[in-house]
Amino acid sequence: MAQVNVTINGRHYDVACDDGQEEHLMKLAAFVDDRVAVLKQSVGSLSRIASYDDGLSDDCRRARRSPDSARGSPGRRRNA
């Protein structure tokens, strides 16, 4: 089992993965970090992200399948 250190939203995490999956995990973490930055820019703070639907999780699922093709719009706001 491999271990990768990733940074998301300025925080460092040690994450375990199967051997050979290190590059994919680093790409996925970079994708999540980018998405968090976009969301923070759109909503002003992470505490407001809870008001968004599962757009981020949809993007993450797409990224898991193919990190290079998972670029989409940031999470959509739920009906207020």
C-alpha positions in Angstrom: 0.0 0.0 0.0 1.4 3.4 -1.0 1.0 6.7 0.9 0.7 10.1 -0.8 0.8 13.5 0.8 -1.7 15.8 -0.8 -2.8 19.4 -0.1 -6.4 20.6 -0.3 -7.4 24.1 0.7 -4.0 24.6 2.3 -4.2 21.6 4.5 -1.9 18.6 4.1 -3.2 15.0 4.2 -1.5 11.7 4.1 -3.7 9.4 2.1 -3.2 5.7 1.5 -3.8 4.2 -1.9 -3.0 1.0 -3.8 0.4 0.7 -5.3 0.5 2.3 -8.7 -2.4 4.7 -8.0 -0.3 7.5 -6.6 -0.3 9.7 -9.7 -4.1 9.3 -10.1 -4.6 10.2 -6.4 -2.4 13.3 -6.7 -4.4 14.4 -9.9 -7.6 13.9 -8.0 -6.4 15.9 -5.0 -5.3 18.7 -7.3 -8.7 18.6 -9.0 -10.5 18.8 -5.6 -8.2 21.6 -4.5 -9.1 23.6 -7.7 -12.8 23.0 -7.2 -12.6 24.2 -3.5 -10.8 27.3 -4.7 -13.5 28.0 -7.3 -16.3 27.4 -4.7 -14.6 29.7 -2.1 -14.3 32.4 -4.8 -18.0 32.0 -5.7 -19.5 31.9 -2.3 -16.9 33.8 -0.2 -16.3 31.1 2.4 -16.3 27.4 2.8 -19.1 27.6 5.4 -21.6 28.6 2.7 -20.7 25.6 0.5 -23.3 23.5 2.3 -26.0 25.5 0.4 -24.8 24.0 -2.9 -26.1 20.8 -4.3 -24.1 17.7 -5.2 -22.4 19.3 -8.2 -19.0 19.0 -6.5 -19.5 15.3 -5.8 -20.7 14.8 -9.4 -17.5 16.4 -10.5 -15.4 14.3 -8.2 -17.1 11.1 -9.5 -16.2 12.2 -13.1 -12.7 13.0 -11.9 -12.3 9.6 -10.4 -13.1 8.1 -13.8 -10.9 10.6 -15.7 -9.2 13.5 -13.9 -8.3 15.3 -17.1 -11.9 15.4 -18.4 -13.7 16.3 -15.2 -13.7 20.1 -15.7 -17.3 21.3 -15.2 -19.1 24.2 -13.6 -18.8 24.7 -9.9 -21.5 23.2 -7.7 -24.9 24.7 -8.4 -26.8 26.5 -5.7 -29.9 24.8 -4.4 -33.2 26.6 -4.7 -33.2 29.2 -2.0 
